């Protein structure tokens, strides 16, 4: 794993800037302090720290308490040492260990420090979603590293597919190739399951002619999304036409993703593209994606979504036409430059 941006001064500066943004949000809400324990917000505020033990949890084991003059991590004494050694180096944040057996634990300690003016992740979520979605240069470089490594792992796993390889064997190969990249979403479908299911959980189904592999990969709290196919037999003319059509829809979605546009406007461009390529109702069968950062989708675009697009946001649009799908992750830069991070 090569991460040139991970020096302590760079990470410390990121954390300081994020604390300033959080304190500004507190002031807007008239709140005195916040305790952020959701995994997505802990990772964002600490510039990549992880606070979880249970993989599928939304909430971590430790949280960051922030007031006008204080910013500390509150953690059960079980977790405190590991957080100091492995998760928070270079952040400038101190860790306060709270005995695991204490009534109300770290929540109680946060309440004691914040008193009546304490707010939670949920209270600040509208503000935090916007802050998480605006990637700094530090985050953008990390996302590019993550996207490149995740895509290479997908290529390695798909290259080993042979006749009668099963979906779960393919997924096991991908997990091994991902190394320390986590996979909160990992889907695979062989043959007729591709057309039947938009979210196919992998099973013992043998791959005979083709397979679809879908990944949301996560490291440093950041996410990338990518879908790839492997064909063991030539595609039919109808399937080739479907892939050409859905690729055109993806191109339109990418082109419509511009600063100052809204997600609703991009969604409308996608709807029109589906009609133009001859599949007007296919958008109804699966969501089309949206913004991506410290969640697999920070916001899934829907009709008339008023969310305003800004430079620095990342996107993963995933149009599909039954039997065919395309999905990549890109960062929108200045002058609407698009940096696709999941292509070799």
Beta strands, then each sheet from edge to edge (+ up, - down):
strand 1: 33-38
strand 2: 59-67
strand 3: 71-76
strand 4: 94-98
strand 5: 118-120
strand 6: 182-190
strand 7: 210-219
strand 8: 222-231
strand 9: 289-291
strand 10: 299-300
strand 11: 314-317
strand 12: 320-321
strand 13: 324-325
strand 14: 328-332
strand 15: 338-340
sheet 1: 4+ 3+ 2- 1+ 5+
sheet 2: 6+ 7- 8+
sheet 3: 10+ 9- 11+ 14- 15+
sheet 4: 12+ 13-
end
